[in-house]
């Protein structure tokens, strides 16, 4: 098992548990997060952790599949937000220490972002 795969497993586990310290420990300081559907980008660990901490609703994530190859990992997750269910594909890139340095999240369809996170993201 690759080091990054273990890190990504910890990432999803910590997110589901809302253990933000453990979640932050999986990330490189300059992590870059991209959401192509909303054209949002977050740069830096502090903002990305805050983004997840502030995400609205009672959401839950269950990992369906993980594929790992060196410094690249892809996950397929099942997400539940209130009564809504959806699947997402997430691509992770890691550094030599096994920390996550880049994340690209693909959700089912394009959508406008909810209000209240403009202070964390740059639209593109």
Secondary structure, 3 states (H helix, E strand, C coil): CCHHHHHHHHHHHHHHHCCHHHHHHCEEEEEEEEECCCCEEEECHHHHHHHHHCCCCCEEEEEEEEEEECCEEEEEEEEEECCEEEEEEEEEEECCCCCEEEEEEEECCCCCCCCCCCCCCEEC
